Amino acid sequence: MMAVAEIKIELKKGVTDPEGQNTKKALELLGFKGIRSVRSIKFFEIELESEGDEAVLACKEMCRKLLANPVIQRYSIHLK
Amino acid sequence: MMAVAEIKIELKKGVTDPEGQNTKKALELLGFKGIRSVRSIKFFEIELESEGDEAVLACKEMCRKLLANPVIQRYSIHLK
């Protein structure tokens, strides 16, 4: 019994993304054209011994307690 | 005409993932049980004025020139 959870942690809309902005600038300095925006996102792939709803609940708790900052980030969980 | 490219940059198999390992330890210290592994992955969402093959090619170039370190990382590109 096991599950692989993909946790995507991204900035909420309206929150400045300095890493994304600087990556965009760096790409443009390298000569890339036609880039409208770059968003930087954090991703965790967690292998769990639990499954289904239990695994999703554990991942939600992990996001709330450690992985995400609820003031500026939102998270989504997807079981593979 | 535009495309949104999702670029996933992860460590190659066999490369140590200190961020993932420390995240796993921190989660265990918080009381989470049954975690087999944690992998940390970087993700970029890039809005481009190009589309299709042209957009994918541009993203490959971006990974090669800036976003990924080919010695320890591999990347995958997915157009939304």
Backbone of each chain as nested JSON, in Angstrom:
{
  "chains": [
    {"id": "A", "residues": [
      {"number": 1, "name": "MET", "atoms": {"N": [0.848, -1.199, 0.0], "CA": [0.0, 0.0, 0.0], "C": [0.875, 1.237, 0.0]}},
      {"number": 2, "name": "MET", "atoms": {"N": [0.775, 2.013, -1.029], "CA": [1.527, 3.269, -1.033], "C": [0.985, 4.224, -2.097]}},
      {"number": 3, "name": "ALA", "atoms": {"N": [1.344, 5.485, -1.96], "CA": [0.915, 6.476, -2.928], "C": [2.044, 7.472, -3.141]}},
      {"number": 4, "name": "VAL", "atoms": {"N": [2.075, 8.041, -4.344], "CA": [3.004, 9.136, -4.609], "C": [2.18, 10.405, -4.76]}},
      {"number": 5, "name": "ALA", "atoms": {"N": [2.447, 11.368, -3.887], "CA": [1.7, 12.633, -3.933], "C": [2.566, 13.718, -4.559]}},
      {"number": 6, "name": "GLU", "atoms": {"N": [1.97, 14.438, -5.494], "CA": [2.65, 15.598, -6.074], "C": [2.054, 16.846, -5.438]}},
      {"number": 7, "name": "ILE", "atoms": {"N": [2.896, 17.61, -4.784], "CA": [2.429, 18.829, -4.123], "C": [3.021, 20.025, -4.856]}},
      {"number": 8, "name": "LYS", "atoms": {"N": [2.132, 20.883, -5.356], "CA": [2.565, 22.061, -6.115], "C": [2.309, 23.28, -5.239]}},
      {"number": 9, "name": "ILE", "atoms": {"N": [3.341, 24.055, -4.998], "CA": [3.202, 25.227, -4.135], "C": [3.549, 26.458, -4.948]}},
      {"number": 10, "name": "GLU", "atoms": {"N": [2.543, 27.321, -5.148], "CA": [2.793, 28.515, -5.971], "C": [2.328, 29.759, -5.243]}},
      {"number": 11, "name": "LEU", "atoms": {"N": [2.804, 30.906, -5.697], "CA": [2.407, 32.163, -5.084], "C": [0.957, 32.481, -5.422]}},
      {"number": 12, "name": "LYS", "atoms": {"N": [0.249, 33.061, -4.473], "CA": [-1.123, 33.506, -4.741], "C": [-1.092, 34.624, -5.771]}},
      {"number": 13, "name": "LYS", "atoms": {"N": [-2.211, 34.795, -6.467], "CA": [-2.29, 35.874, -7.452], "C": [-2.055, 37.216, -6.775]}},
      {"number": 14, "name": "GLY", "atoms": {"N": [-1.284, 38.084, -7.43], "CA": [-1.052, 39.41, -6.875], "C": [0.203, 39.499, -6.028]}},
      {"number": 15, "name": "VAL", "atoms": {"N": [0.754, 38.348, -5.65], "CA": [1.991, 38.354, -4.865], "C": [3.184, 38.447, -5.829]}},
      {"number": 16, "name": "THR", "atoms": {"N": [4.095, 39.352, -5.55], "CA": [5.265, 39.523, -6.418], "C": [6.13, 38.259, -6.423]}},
      {"number": 17, "name": "ASP", "atoms": {"N": [6.623, 37.907, -7.595], "CA": [7.431, 36.704, -7.764], "C": [8.835, 37.124, -8.233]}},
      {"number": 18, "name": "PRO", "atoms": {"N": [9.702, 37.531, -7.301], "CA": [11.016, 38.044, -7.716], "C": [11.844, 37.013, -8.474]}},
      {"number": 19, "name": "GLU", "atoms": {"N": [11.74, 35.747, -8.098], "CA": [12.517, 34.724, -8.802], "C": [12.059, 34.622, -10.26]}},
      {"number": 20, "name": "GLY", "atoms": {"N": [10.752, 34.622, -10.452], "CA": [10.207, 34.577, -11.808], "C": [10.615, 35.801, -12.621]}},
      {"number": 21, "name": "GLN", "atoms": {"N": [10.512, 36.974, -12.009], "CA": [10.867, 38.21, -12.715], "C": [12.336, 38.23, -13.12]}},
      {"number": 22, "name": "ASN", "atoms": {"N": [13.185, 37.802, -12.195], "CA": [14.619, 37.816, -12.51], "C": [14.984, 36.747, -13.538]}},
      {"number": 23, "name": "THR", "atoms": {"N": [14.275, 35.619, -13.494], "CA": [14.513, 34.598, -14.508], "C": [14.125, 35.144, -15.877]}},
      {"number": 24, "name": "LYS", "atoms": {"N": [13.003, 35.864, -15.935], "CA": [12.558, 36.467, -17.202], "C": [13.627, 37.442, -17.719]}},
      {"number": 25, "name": "LYS", "atoms": {"N": [14.128, 38.296, -16.824], "CA": [15.156, 39.268, -17.231], "C": [16.392, 38.553, -17.754]}},
      {"number": 26, "name": "ALA", "atoms": {"N": [16.815, 37.516, -17.031], "CA": [18.028, 36.795, -17.432], "C": [17.838, 36.14, -18.795]}},
      {"number": 27, "name": "LEU", "atoms": {"N": [16.64, 35.579, -19.035], "CA": [16.371, 34.945, -20.331], "C": [16.407, 35.988, -21.442]}},
      {"number": 28, "name": "GLU", "atoms": {"N": [15.876, 37.173, -21.156], "CA": [15.878, 38.233, -22.171], "C": [17.305, 38.716, -22.451]}},
      {"number": 29, "name": "LEU", "atoms": {"N": [18.111, 38.811, -21.403], "CA": [19.512, 39.188, -21.606], "C": [20.239, 38.159, -22.461]}},
      {"number": 30, "name": "LEU", "atoms": {"N": [19.806, 36.918, -22.379], "CA": [20.415, 35.866, -23.204], "C": [19.888, 35.879, -24.635]}},
      {"number": 31, "name": "GLY", "atoms": {"N": [18.922, 36.77, -24.919], "CA": [18.458, 36.92, -26.291], "C": [17.093, 36.307, -26.582]}},
      {"number": 32, "name": "PHE", "atoms": {"N": [16.448, 35.694, -25.587], "CA": [15.129, 35.099, -25.82], "C": [14.083, 36.203, -25.957]}},
      {"number": 33, "name": "LYS", "atoms": {"N": [13.25, 36.096, -26.973], "CA": [12.223, 37.117, -27.224], "C": [10.819, 36.515, -27.047]}},
      {"number": 34, "name": "GLY", "atoms": {"N": [9.84, 37.408, -26.851], "CA": [8.448, 36.954, -26.813], "C": [8.067, 36.243, -25.526]}},
      {"number": 35, "name": "ILE", "atoms": {"N": [8.783, 36.522, -24.431], "CA": [8.406, 35.942, -23.133], "C": [7.458, 36.914, -22.437]}},
      {"number": 36, "name": "ARG", "atoms": {"N": [6.234, 36.477, -22.199], "CA": [5.275, 37.371, -21.526], "C": [5.445, 37.341, -20.019]}},
      {"number": 37, "name": "SER", "atoms": {"N": [5.655, 36.186, -19.466], "CA": [5.846, 36.1, -18.017], "C": [6.517, 34.778, -17.654]}},
      {"number": 38, "name": "VAL", "atoms": {"N": [7.167, 34.785, -16.505], "CA": [7.755, 33.565, -15.962], "C": [7.284, 33.457, -14.519]}},
      {"number": 39, "name": "ARG", "atoms": {"N": [6.712, 32.312, -14.171], "CA": [6.322, 32.085, -12.781], "C": [7.17, 30.955, -12.22]}},
      {"number": 40, "name": "SER", "atoms": {"N": [7.675, 31.187, -11.014], "CA": [8.483, 30.141, -10.38], "C": [7.598, 29.395, -9.38]}},
      {"number": 41, "name": "ILE", "atoms": {"N": [7.647, 28.089, -9.454], "CA": [6.761, 27.24, -8.649], "C": [7.589, 26.154, -7.973]}},
      {"number": 42, "name": "LYS", "atoms": {"N": [7.179, 25.807, -6.755], "CA": [7.887, 24.756, -6.02], "C": [7.067, 23.48, -6.06]}},
      {"number": 43, "name": "PHE", "atoms": {"N": [7.755, 22.378, -6.136], "CA": [7.093, 21.106, -6.341], "C": [7.742, 20.063, -5.422]}},
      {"number": 44, "name": "PHE", "atoms": {"N": [6.918, 19.275, -4.735], "CA": [7.451, 18.162, -3.953], "C": [6.777, 16.872, -4.408]}},
      {"number": 45, "name": "GLU", "atoms": {"N": [7.554, 15.814, -4.521], "CA": [6.994, 14.501, -4.82], "C": [7.249, 13.637, -3.587]}},
      {"number": 46, "name": "ILE", "atoms": {"N": [6.168, 13.262, -2.914], "CA": [6.305, 12.549, -1.645], "C": [5.739, 11.138, -1.766]}},
      {"number": 47, "name": "GLU", "atoms": {"N": [6.571, 10.159, -1.431], "CA": [6.124, 8.764, -1.422], "C": [5.625, 8.424, -0.027]}},
      {"number": 48, "name": "LEU", "atoms": {"N": [4.373, 8.002, 0.041], "CA": [3.741, 7.763, 1.334], "C": [3.303, 6.315, 1.474]}},
      {"number": 49, "name": "GLU", "atoms": {"N": [3.27, 5.837, 2.718], "CA": [2.772, 4.478, 2.945], "C": [1.248, 4.428, 2.981]}},
      {"number": 50, "name": "SER", "atoms": {"N": [0.628, 5.581, 3.191], "CA": [-0.842, 5.612, 3.167], "C": [-1.326, 5.781, 1.719]}},
      {"number": 51, "name": "GLU", "atoms": {"N": [-2.654, 5.791, 1.562], "CA": [-3.24, 5.886, 0.22], "C": [-4.506, 6.732, 0.23]}},
      {"number": 52, "name": "GLY", "atoms": {"N": [-4.977, 7.119, -0.945], "CA": [-6.277, 7.767, -1.081], "C": [-6.471, 8.985, -0.199]}},
      {"number": 53, "name": "ASP", "atoms": {"N": [-7.681, 9.076, 0.376], "CA": [-8.04, 10.24, 1.191], "C": [-7.064, 10.464, 2.352]}},
      {"number": 54, "name": "GLU", "atoms": {"N": [-6.619, 9.362, 2.935], "CA": [-5.695, 9.46, 4.07], "C": [-4.402, 10.156, 3.633]}},
      {"number": 55, "name": "ALA", "atoms": {"N": [-3.894, 9.784, 2.46], "CA": [-2.659, 10.388, 1.947], "C": [-2.875, 11.869, 1.645]}},
      {"number": 56, "name": "VAL", "atoms": {"N": [-4.017, 12.195, 1.037], "CA": [-4.3, 13.588, 0.699], "C": [-4.383, 14.439, 1.965]}},
      {"number": 57, "name": "LEU", "atoms": {"N": [-5.058, 13.888, 2.981], "CA": [-5.175, 14.617, 4.253], "C": [-3.804, 14.861, 4.883]}},
      {"number": 58, "name": "ALA", "atoms": {"N": [-2.944, 13.833, 4.857], "CA": [-1.595, 13.988, 5.416], "C": [-0.847, 15.083, 4.664]}},
      {"number": 59, "name": "CYS", "atoms": {"N": [-0.971, 15.098, 3.332], "CA": [-0.277, 16.113, 2.534], "C": [-0.789, 17.515, 2.854]}},
      {"number": 60, "name": "LYS", "atoms": {"N": [-2.104, 17.644, 3.048], "CA": [-2.668, 18.951, 3.419], "C": [-2.061, 19.434, 4.719]}},
      {"number": 61, "name": "GLU", "atoms": {"N": [-1.966, 18.511, 5.689], "CA": [-1.367, 18.857, 6.974], "C": [0.088, 19.276, 6.805]}},
      {"number": 62, "name": "MET", "atoms": {"N": [0.815, 18.558, 5.94], "CA": [2.234, 18.887, 5.695], "C": [2.362, 20.293, 5.123]}},
      {"number": 63, "name": "CYS", "atoms": {"N": [1.471, 20.629, 4.199], "CA": [1.502, 21.966, 3.602], "C": [1.221, 23.014, 4.659]}},
      {"number": 64, "name": "ARG", "atoms": {"N": [0.208, 22.731, 5.484], "CA": [-0.178, 23.726, 6.488], "C": [0.914, 23.915, 7.538]}},
      {"number": 65, "name": "LYS", "atoms": {"N": [1.561, 22.803, 7.92], "CA": [2.518, 22.889, 9.021], "C": [3.931, 23.232, 8.594]}},
      {"number": 66, "name": "LEU", "atoms": {"N": [4.292, 22.923, 7.355], "CA": [5.696, 23.15, 6.985], "C": [5.916, 23.665, 5.567]}},
      {"number": 67, "name": "LEU", "atoms": {"N": [5.287, 23.026, 4.585], "CA": [5.743, 23.254, 3.205], "C": [5.329, 24.597, 2.614]}},
      {"number": 68, "name": "ALA", "atoms": {"N": [4.137, 25.077, 2.97], "CA": [3.633, 26.301, 2.334], "C": [3.471, 27.42, 3.356]}},
      {"number": 69, "name": "ASN", "atoms": {"N": [3.572, 28.638, 2.875], "CA": [3.29, 29.808, 3.693], "C": [1.904, 30.332, 3.285]}},
      {"number": 70, "name": "PRO", "atoms": {"N": [0.893, 30.105, 4.137], "CA": [-0.493, 30.397, 3.733], "C": [-0.754, 31.881, 3.452]}},
      {"number": 71, "name": "VAL", "atoms": {"N": [0.132, 32.752, 3.925], "CA": [-0.067, 34.184, 3.673], "C": [0.143, 34.502, 2.191]}},
      {"number": 72, "name": "ILE", "atoms": {"N": [1.147, 33.879, 1.574], "CA": [1.474, 34.24, 0.191], "C": [1.381, 33.081, -0.793]}},
      {"number": 73, "name": "GLN", "atoms": {"N": [1.229, 31.849, -0.292], "CA": [1.248, 30.705, -1.216], "C": [-0.04, 29.888, -1.153]}},
      {"number": 74, "name": "ARG", "atoms": {"N": [-0.344, 29.237, -2.284], "CA": [-1.422, 28.258, -2.254], "C": [-0.853, 26.93, -2.747]}},
      {"number": 75, "name": "TYR", "atoms": {"N": [-1.486, 25.85, -2.325], "CA": [-0.948, 24.546, -2.7], "C": [-2.029, 23.694, -3.339]}},
      {"number": 76, "name": "SER", "atoms": {"N": [-1.598, 22.763, -4.176], "CA": [-2.532, 21.776, -4.707], "C": [-1.863, 20.415, -4.609]}},
      {"number": 77, "name": "ILE", "atoms": {"N": [-2.686, 19.407, -4.357], "CA": [-2.178, 18.05, -4.124], "C": [-2.786, 17.119, -5.154]}},
      {"number": 78, "name": "HIS", "atoms": {"N": [-1.94, 16.303, -5.737], "CA": [-2.41, 15.377, -6.761], "C": [-1.758, 14.022, -6.514]}},
      {"number": 79, "name": "LEU", "atoms": {"N": [-2.584, 12.985, -6.366], "CA": [-2.022, 11.638, -6.163], "C": [-1.767, 10.979, -7.509]}},
      {"number": 80, "name": "LYS", "atoms": {"N": [-0.563, 10.433, -7.669], "CA": [-0.235, 9.759, -8.933], "C": [-0.727, 8.32, -8.916]}}
    ]},
    {"id": "B", "residues": [
      {"number": 1, "name": "MET", "atoms": {"N": [-1.841, 34.603, -30.587], "CA": [-0.985, 33.422, -30.589], "C": [-0.14, 33.398, -29.314]}},
      {"number": 2, "name": "MET", "atoms": {"N": [-0.331, 32.382, -28.526], "CA": [0.523, 32.251, -27.344], "C": [0.418, 30.841, -26.752]}},
      {"number": 3, "name": "ALA", "atoms": {"N": [1.393, 30.514, -25.925], "CA": [1.379, 29.209, -25.272], "C": [1.889, 29.367, -23.851]}},
      {"number": 4, "name": "VAL", "atoms": {"N": [1.421, 28.492, -22.987], "CA": [1.975, 28.443, -21.638], "C": [2.752, 27.133, -21.514]}},
      {"number": 5, "name": "ALA", "atoms": {"N": [4.033, 27.271, -21.241], "CA": [4.885, 26.088, -21.109], "C": [5.16, 25.809, -19.646]}},
      {"number": 6, "name": "GLU", "atoms": {"N": [5.01, 24.542, -19.277], "CA": [5.38, 24.115, -17.926], "C": [6.709, 23.379, -18.026]}},
      {"number": 7, "name": "ILE", "atoms": {"N": [7.69, 23.902, -17.334], "CA": [9.014, 23.284, -17.363], "C": [9.31, 22.709, -15.986]}},
      {"number": 8, "name": "LYS", "atoms": {"N": [9.548, 21.401, -15.955], "CA": [9.806, 20.709, -14.699], "C": [11.281, 20.344, -14.671]}},
      {"number": 9, "name": "ILE", "atoms": {"N": [11.976, 20.778, -13.645], "CA": [13.41, 20.518, -13.557], "C": [13.677, 19.701, -12.301]}},
      {"number": 10, "name": "GLU", "atoms": {"N": [14.142, 18.473, -12.497], "CA": [14.366, 17.619, -11.332], "C": [15.766, 17.008, -11.37]}},
      {"number": 11, "name": "LEU", "atoms": {"N": [16.203, 16.536, -10.231], "CA": [17.523, 15.926, -10.168], "C": [17.519, 14.581, -10.896]}},
      {"number": 12, "name": "LYS", "atoms": {"N": [18.626, 14.277, -11.542], "CA": [18.76, 12.97, -12.183], "C": [18.791, 11.886, -11.112]}},
      {"number": 13, "name": "LYS", "atoms": {"N": [18.423, 10.673, -11.514], "CA": [18.457, 9.554, -10.564], "C": [19.864, 9.358, -10.036]}},
      {"number": 14, "name": "GLY", "atoms": {"N": [19.985, 9.125, -8.743], "CA": [21.293, 8.889, -8.158], "C": [21.951, 10.134, -7.606]}},
      {"number": 15, "name": "VAL", "atoms": {"N": [21.422, 11.31, -7.967], "CA": [21.981, 12.55, -7.436], "C": [21.319, 12.837, -6.086]}},
      {"number": 16, "name": "THR", "atoms": {"N": [22.141, 13.137, -5.091], "CA": [21.61, 13.424, -3.749], "C": [20.725, 14.662, -3.78]}},
      {"number": 17, "name": "ASP", "atoms": {"N": [19.628, 14.592, -3.042], "CA": [18.657, 15.691, -2.989], "C": [18.588, 16.203, -1.542]}},
      {"number": 18, "name": "PRO", "atoms": {"N": [19.529, 17.077, -1.145], "CA": [19.564, 17.509, 0.259], "C": [18.288, 18.229, 0.692]}},
      {"number": 19, "name": "GLU", "atoms": {"N": [17.697, 19.003, -0.193], "CA": [16.463, 19.705, 0.182], "C": [15.351, 18.702, 0.479]}},
      {"number": 20, "name": "GLY", "atoms": {"N": [15.233, 17.692, -0.38], "CA": [14.221, 16.662, -0.158], "C": [14.479, 15.903, 1.131]}},
      {"number": 21, "name": "GLN", "atoms": {"N": [15.74, 15.533, 1.358], "CA": [16.076, 14.77, 2.565], "C": [15.776, 15.566, 3.838]}},
      {"number": 22, "name": "ASN", "atoms": {"N": [16.132, 16.859, 3.81], "CA": [15.887, 17.676, 4.996], "C": [14.411, 17.959, 5.208]}},
      {"number": 23, "name": "THR", "atoms": {"N": [13.669, 18.076, 4.112], "CA": [12.226, 18.244, 4.236], "C": [11.616, 17.0, 4.875]}},
      {"number": 24, "name": "LYS", "atoms": {"N": [12.088, 15.833, 4.442], "CA": [11.603, 14.569, 5.02], "C": [11.878, 14.534, 6.529]}},
      {"number": 25, "name": "LYS", "atoms": {"N": [13.11, 14.889, 6.908], "CA": [13.471, 14.902, 8.34], "C": [12.584, 15.855, 9.122]}},
      {"number": 26, "name": "ALA", "atoms": {"N": [12.383, 17.062, 8.566], "CA": [11.58, 18.071, 9.264], "C": [10.145, 17.577, 9.431]}},
      {"number": 27, "name": "LEU", "atoms": {"N": [9.597, 16.923, 8.395], "CA": [8.233, 16.403, 8.489], "C": [8.153, 15.324, 9.57]}},
      {"number": 28, "name": "GLU", "atoms": {"N": [9.178, 14.483, 9.642], "CA": [9.183, 13.422, 10.656], "C": [9.288, 14.011, 12.064]}},
      {"number": 29, "name": "LEU", "atoms": {"N": [10.089, 15.056, 12.205], "CA": [10.197, 15.72, 13.51], "C": [8.853, 16.32, 13.917]}},
      {"number": 30, "name": "LEU", "atoms": {"N": [8.054, 16.71, 12.929], "CA": [6.725, 17.259, 13.223], "C": [5.712, 16.152, 13.534]}},
      {"number": 31, "name": "GLY", "atoms": {"N": [6.125, 14.896, 13.408], "CA": [5.257, 13.798, 13.787], "C": [4.635, 13.03, 12.626]}},
      {"number": 32, "name": "PHE", "atoms": {"N": [4.951, 13.402, 11.393], "CA": [4.384, 12.67, 10.253], "C": [5.068, 11.318, 10.116]}},
      {"number": 33, "name": "LYS", "atoms": {"N": [4.248, 10.274, 9.924], "CA": [4.795, 8.921, 9.821], "C": [4.532, 8.343, 8.424]}},
      {"number": 34, "name": "GLY", "atoms": {"N": [5.304, 7.314, 8.086], "CA": [5.053, 6.609, 6.826], "C": [5.496, 7.357, 5.587]}},
      {"number": 35, "name": "ILE", "atoms": {"N": [6.468, 8.271, 5.73], "CA": [7.012, 8.958, 4.553], "C": [8.19, 8.15, 4.032]}},
      {"number": 36, "name": "ARG", "atoms": {"N": [8.073, 7.647, 2.814], "CA": [9.182, 6.859, 2.267], "C": [10.259, 7.744, 1.663]}},
      {"number": 37, "name": "SER", "atoms": {"N": [9.854, 8.792, 0.958], "CA": [10.845, 9.694, 0.379], "C": [10.192, 11.025, 0.028]}},
      {"number": 38, "name": "VAL", "atoms": {"N": [11.018, 12.058, -0.032], "CA": [10.569, 13.375, -0.487], "C": [11.545, 13.832, -1.562]}},
      {"number": 39, "name": "ARG", "atoms": {"N": [11.006, 14.196, -2.715], "CA": [11.865, 14.744, -3.773], "C": [11.485, 16.201, -3.995]}},
      {"number": 40, "name": "SER", "atoms": {"N": [12.489, 17.055, -4.064], "CA": [12.222, 18.465, -4.314], "C": [12.442, 18.743, -5.803]}},
      {"number": 41, "name": "ILE", "atoms": {"N": [11.486, 19.425, -6.409], "CA": [11.489, 19.653, -7.856], "C": [11.216, 21.126, -8.13]}},
      {"number": 42, "name": "LYS", "atoms": {"N": [11.864, 21.649, -9.158], "CA": [11.658, 23.052, -9.527], "C": [10.77, 23.119, -10.758]}},
      {"number": 43, "name": "PHE", "atoms": {"N": [9.939, 24.126, -10.779], "CA": [8.918, 24.213, -11.812], "C": [8.864, 25.655, -12.301]}},
      {"number": 44, "name": "PHE", "atoms": {"N": [8.835, 25.852, -13.623], "CA": [8.615, 27.192, -14.168], "C": [7.396, 27.153, -15.086]}},
      {"number": 45, "name": "GLU", "atoms": {"N": [6.587, 28.183, -14.996], "CA": [5.47, 28.319, -15.926], "C": [5.76, 29.553, -16.767]}},
      {"number": 46, "name": "ILE", "atoms": {"N": [5.977, 29.36, -18.049], "CA": [6.414, 30.457, -18.917], "C": [5.362, 30.728, -19.986]}},
      {"number": 47, "name": "GLU", "atoms": {"N": [4.906, 31.984, -20.038], "CA": [3.959, 32.399, -21.073], "C": [4.753, 32.924, -22.257]}},
      {"number": 48, "name": "LEU", "atoms": {"N": [4.514, 32.329, -23.415], "CA": [5.296, 32.673, -24.604], "C": [4.402, 33.182, -25.718]}},
      {"number": 49, "name": "GLU", "atoms": {"N": [4.967, 34.049, -26.557], "CA": [4.192, 34.511, -27.709], "C": [4.214, 33.496, -28.845]}},
      {"number": 50, "name": "SER", "atoms": {"N": [5.168, 32.581, -28.819], "CA": [5.202, 31.541, -29.849], "C": [4.286, 30.389, -29.443]}},
      {"number": 51, "name": "GLU", "atoms": {"N": [4.203, 29.392, -30.321], "CA": [3.305, 28.259, -30.065], "C": [3.918, 26.955, -30.568]}},
      {"number": 52, "name": "GLY", "atoms": {"N": [3.335, 25.858, -30.171], "CA": [3.692, 24.542, -30.712], "C": [5.171, 24.216, -30.649]}},
      {"number": 53, "name": "ASP", "atoms": {"N": [5.676, 23.625, -31.748], "CA": [7.077, 23.187, -31.785], "C": [8.045, 24.324, -31.511]}},
      {"number": 54, "name": "GLU", "atoms": {"N": [7.714, 25.515, -32.012], "CA": [8.596, 26.672, -31.828], "C": [8.743, 26.985, -30.331]}},
      {"number": 55, "name": "ALA", "atoms": {"N": [7.626, 26.933, -29.619], "CA": [7.647, 27.212, -28.18], "C": [8.453, 26.142, -27.437]}},
      {"number": 56, "name": "VAL", "atoms": {"N": [8.249, 24.888, -27.816], "CA": [8.979, 23.799, -27.148], "C": [10.481, 23.94, -27.379]}},
      {"number": 57, "name": "LEU", "atoms": {"N": [10.849, 24.266, -28.63], "CA": [12.267, 24.453, -28.944], "C": [12.869, 25.588, -28.124]}},
      {"number": 58, "name": "ALA", "atoms": {"N": [12.133, 26.709, -28.004], "CA": [12.612, 27.843, -27.214], "C": [12.825, 27.411, -25.765]}},
      {"number": 59, "name": "CYS", "atoms": {"N": [11.882, 26.645, -25.226], "CA": [12.0, 26.198, -23.832], "C": [13.209, 25.283, -23.643]}},
      {"number": 60, "name": "LYS", "atoms": {"N": [13.455, 24.405, -24.623], "CA": [14.628, 23.525, -24.537], "C": [15.898, 24.36, -24.46]}},
      {"number": 61, "name": "GLU", "atoms": {"N": [15.965, 25.392, -25.315], "CA": [17.118, 26.285, -25.312], "C": [17.272, 26.98, -23.96]}},
      {"number": 62, "name": "MET", "atoms": {"N": [16.128, 27.424, -23.397], "CA": [16.158, 28.099, -22.088], "C": [16.718, 27.178, -21.017]}},
      {"number": 63, "name": "CYS", "atoms": {"N": [16.286, 25.912, -21.05], "CA": [16.777, 24.945, -20.068], "C": [18.271, 24.742, -20.244]}},
      {"number": 64, "name": "ARG", "atoms": {"N": [18.704, 24.609, -21.512], "CA": [20.117, 24.337, -21.765], "C": [20.993, 25.515, -21.366]}},
      {"number": 65, "name": "LYS", "atoms": {"N": [20.485, 26.732, -21.626], "CA": [21.33, 27.914, -21.411], "C": [21.242, 28.498, -20.006]}},
      {"number": 66, "name": "LEU", "atoms": {"N": [20.116, 28.277, -19.326], "CA": [19.979, 28.942, -18.024], "C": [19.316, 28.104, -16.931]}},
      {"number": 67, "name": "LEU", "atoms": {"N": [18.164, 27.508, -17.258], "CA": [17.31, 27.005, -16.178], "C": [17.824, 25.725, -15.515]}},
      {"number": 68, "name": "ALA", "atoms": {"N": [18.425, 24.847, -16.298], "CA": [18.825, 23.545, -15.744], "C": [20.335, 23.369, -15.78]}},
      {"number": 69, "name": "ASN", "atoms": {"N": [20.816, 22.568, -14.862], "CA": [22.222, 22.181, -14.854], "C": [22.31, 20.753, -15.402]}},
      {"number": 70, "name": "PRO", "atoms": {"N": [22.794, 20.6, -16.641], "CA": [22.725, 19.281, -17.303], "C": [23.551, 18.199, -16.606]}},
      {"number": 71, "name": "VAL", "atoms": {"N": [24.468, 18.601, -15.742], "CA": [25.283, 17.599, -15.05], "C": [24.437, 16.833, -14.032]}},
      {"number": 72, "name": "ILE", "atoms": {"N": [23.552, 17.536, -13.333], "CA": [22.8, 16.87, -12.265], "C": [21.28, 16.905, -12.455]}},
      {"number": 73, "name": "GLN", "atoms": {"N": [20.804, 17.685, -13.415], "CA": [19.344, 17.815, -13.554], "C": [18.851, 17.367, -14.927]}},
      {"number": 74, "name": "ARG", "atoms": {"N": [17.592, 16.927, -14.946], "CA": [16.938, 16.697, -16.238], "C": [15.671, 17.525, -16.274]}},
      {"number": 75, "name": "TYR", "atoms": {"N": [15.229, 17.866, -17.46], "CA": [14.054, 18.729, -17.562], "C": [13.027, 18.098, -18.483]}},
      {"number": 76, "name": "SER", "atoms": {"N": [11.772, 18.454, -18.249], "CA": [10.719, 18.048, -19.176], "C": [9.833, 19.259, -19.435]}},
      {"number": 77, "name": "ILE", "atoms": {"N": [9.335, 19.344, -20.658], "CA": [8.558, 20.504, -21.086], "C": [7.18, 20.037, -21.51]}},
      {"number": 78, "name": "HIS", "atoms": {"N": [6.177, 20.743, -21.032], "CA": [4.802, 20.378, -21.366], "C": [4.045, 21.658, -21.708]}},
      {"number": 79, "name": "LEU", "atoms": {"N": [3.438, 21.701, -22.891], "CA": [2.652, 22.891, -23.261], "C": [1.225, 22.721, -22.779]}},
      {"number": 80, "name": "LYS", "atoms": {"N": [0.708, 23.755, -22.107], "CA": [-0.677, 23.699, -21.61], "C": [-1.653, 24.118, -22.699]}}
    ]}
  ]
}
